[in-house]
Amino acid sequence: MEQEIKVRENKLRRMAERQGLRLCKSKRRDPMARDFGKYHIVDDRNVVIFGIGHDQFEATLDQVEDFLTEPRK
């Protein structure tokens, strides 16, 4: 299970890089923390453009994938 998540995470990191973006993961190690295992996406100016919330990291891998695959204007 852990390996599957890592593979998917790396795939989404590459997808983000191709779009000039960077996928960041919360560094929290406490599974009870609200942002444990959550992500956000930053642009080339280091501005968070997706997945930001009260706890800084709020997006799941499913949400990240949806964001990266939706057509841009």
N, C-alpha and C positions, 0 to 999 in steps of 0.2 A: 504494500500500500504506500509506504513512504517513498519507495523508488518511483512509483507511478506518478506521485505528486511532483517529485523533483524533475522527472522527464517532461511533464506538462508545463511546469514552471519555466524550464529552460526553453521550451518551444515558444512560449509566450514572450520570454525575454528577447529571443531572436526576432519575433514578429514586431515587437515594439521598436527594436533597434532599426529595422528596415523602414520604419515610419519616422525615424528621428526622435524617438522617445526612449525612456528608460523605465523599466519595471523595478520598483523598490518593495522590499518585504520588511515587515515589522521585525525588529530584532528582539522582541519580547520572548522570554523563555518560559514564562509562567502560563500554562495552559488555561488558567482561570482569568487571565487578563482579557479585557474586551477586544484589544487589537492583536491578540496572539494569532499568528498565521494569516494576517490580513496584508493587503497590498495597496499601493497607489502608483500612479504613473506621473512622471515629470517630463517636461519638455527640455529642449536644448539650453534653455535659460535657467533650468533648475526650478521651474515653477510647477507646482502640482496642478495637473489638469483633470485628473480623475481619481476618485477614491479617497477624497479628503473628508474628514468629519471631525467630530469632537475629540476623538482619540488619535487623530492624524492618519492612521491607516484604517480604511473601512471597507475596501472592496475584496470580494472573494475571487478565486481564480475564474469561476464562471462569469462573474461580472466583468473582469478584466478581458476575458476572451470575447465577450459580447462587444465591449467598447472597441477593441482592436479590429474586429471584423466588420463593424458597421461602416457604411460608406461615409466619407467625409465630404463636407461642402466645399 
